[in-house]
Amino acid sequence: MQAFPKNEINNDTIRISVIDESEEFLTVVREWISQRPGLELVGTANTTSAGLELVKTVRPDLVLVEALMPSKNGLLATVELKSFQAPPRVFVLSIYDNEMLRSGAIAAGADAFVSKADFNERMPQLLSGF
């Protein structure tokens, strides 16, 4: 788990945490967020248990969570995230894009499902309505 300092200057900033076991994907997301004004990465975790603790600590506006995490999957984590007092928005991500994962994510309470293959296209659309 890695938490980053809070930016207390701009209230318009969307504060994002990412829960994904792939260090490669975390690197891609760090870079993607760093290139977009109005977005701030406030922490990353590579397990769902660490990610849930991270979210309790840094209280992001948005959590990006991998659907198919090894120990506790991202759909179960989404249910837990949405049970928090003042829950964050949750976008479930996966390299697999199929109806079962999409409907499972929405049923778990996710605000969106994003295929990692479509990440660069979908994220700006989803964030524009934030």
C-alpha positions as CSV (number, residue, x, y, z in Angstrom):
1,M,0.0,0.0,0.0
2,Q,1.3,3.4,-0.9
3,A,-0.5,6.6,0.2
4,F,0.4,10.0,-1.1
5,P,0.2,13.4,0.6
6,K,-3.2,15.1,0.3
7,N,-3.4,18.1,-2.0
8,E,-5.3,20.7,0.1
9,I,-5.1,23.5,-2.4
10,N,-7.7,22.5,-5.0
11,N,-11.2,21.3,-4.0
12,D,-12.0,20.6,-7.7
13,T,-9.4,17.9,-7.9
14,I,-10.7,14.3,-8.2
15,R,-8.7,12.3,-5.7
16,I,-8.1,8.7,-7.0
17,S,-6.9,5.5,-5.4
18,V,-6.1,2.4,-7.4
19,I,-6.3,-1.3,-6.3
20,D,-4.6,-3.6,-8.7
21,E,-2.1,-6.5,-8.3
22,S,-0.3,-5.6,-11.6
23,E,2.6,-3.2,-10.9
24,E,2.8,-2.6,-14.7
25,F,-0.8,-1.4,-14.7
26,L,-0.3,0.7,-11.6
27,T,2.7,2.4,-13.4
28,V,0.5,3.1,-16.5
29,V,-2.3,4.6,-14.3
30,R,0.2,6.7,-12.3
31,E,1.5,8.2,-15.6
32,W,-2.0,8.6,-17.0
33,I,-3.2,10.5,-13.9
34,S,-0.1,12.7,-13.7
35,Q,-0.7,14.0,-17.2
36,R,-4.2,15.2,-16.5
37,P,-5.0,18.4,-14.6
38,G,-7.7,18.0,-12.1
39,L,-6.8,14.4,-11.2
40,E,-4.6,13.4,-8.2
41,L,-3.4,9.9,-7.3
42,V,-3.7,9.6,-3.5
43,G,-2.6,6.0,-3.2
44,T,-2.2,2.6,-4.7
45,A,-2.4,-0.9,-3.3
46,N,-1.7,-4.3,-4.8
47,T,-4.1,-6.4,-2.6
48,T,-7.7,-5.8,-1.8
49,S,-7.2,-5.9,1.9
50,A,-4.5,-3.2,1.7
51,G,-6.7,-1.3,-0.8
52,L,-9.6,-1.2,1.6
53,E,-7.4,0.1,4.4
54,L,-5.9,2.7,2.1
55,V,-9.4,4.0,1.2
56,K,-10.3,4.2,4.8
57,T,-7.2,6.3,5.4
58,V,-7.0,8.6,2.4
59,R,-10.8,8.8,1.6
60,P,-10.5,9.3,-2.2
61,D,-13.3,10.5,-4.4
62,L,-12.8,7.6,-6.8
63,V,-11.4,4.1,-6.5
64,L,-10.3,2.1,-9.5
65,V,-10.3,-1.6,-8.6
66,E,-9.3,-4.7,-10.6
67,A,-12.2,-7.1,-10.8
68,L,-10.2,-10.3,-10.6
69,M,-7.8,-9.8,-7.6
70,P,-6.2,-13.0,-6.3
71,S,-7.4,-13.1,-2.6
72,K,-10.6,-11.1,-2.5
73,N,-11.9,-10.2,-5.8
74,G,-12.7,-6.6,-6.8
75,L,-16.4,-7.2,-6.9
76,L,-16.5,-8.2,-3.2
77,A,-14.2,-5.2,-2.5
78,T,-16.7,-3.0,-4.3
79,V,-19.5,-4.2,-2.1
80,E,-17.4,-3.3,0.9
81,L,-16.3,0.1,-0.5
82,K,-19.9,1.0,-1.1
83,S,-20.8,0.1,2.5
84,F,-18.5,2.8,3.8
85,Q,-19.9,5.9,5.3
86,A,-19.7,8.5,2.5
87,P,-18.5,5.8,0.0
88,P,-16.3,6.8,-3.0
89,R,-17.3,6.2,-6.5
90,V,-15.9,2.9,-7.8
91,F,-14.9,1.9,-11.3
92,V,-14.2,-1.8,-11.7
93,L,-11.5,-2.6,-14.2
94,S,-10.5,-5.8,-16.0
95,I,-8.6,-7.1,-19.0
96,Y,-11.6,-9.3,-19.6
97,D,-14.5,-7.5,-21.1
98,N,-17.6,-9.7,-20.9
99,E,-21.2,-9.4,-19.8
100,M,-20.8,-11.5,-16.7
101,L,-18.1,-9.2,-15.3
102,R,-19.9,-6.0,-16.4
103,S,-23.2,-7.1,-14.8
104,G,-21.4,-8.4,-11.7
105,A,-19.6,-5.0,-11.3
106,I,-22.9,-3.1,-11.5
107,A,-24.7,-5.5,-9.2
108,A,-21.8,-5.1,-6.6
109,G,-22.5,-1.3,-6.7
110,A,-19.8,-0.1,-9.1
111,D,-20.4,3.2,-10.8
112,A,-18.8,1.9,-14.0
113,F,-17.0,-1.0,-15.5
114,V,-14.0,-0.2,-17.7
115,S,-12.1,-2.7,-19.8
116,K,-8.4,-2.1,-19.5
117,A,-8.1,-2.2,-23.3
118,D,-10.5,0.8,-23.4
119,F,-9.1,2.7,-20.4
120,N,-7.6,5.6,-22.4
121,E,-10.9,6.1,-24.2
122,R,-13.5,5.5,-21.5
123,M,-11.9,7.2,-18.5
124,P,-12.1,10.8,-19.9
125,Q,-15.8,10.2,-20.7
126,L,-16.5,8.8,-17.3
127,L,-14.6,11.5,-15.5
128,S,-16.3,14.3,-17.5
129,G,-19.5,13.5,-15.7
130,F,-17.9,13.3,-12.2
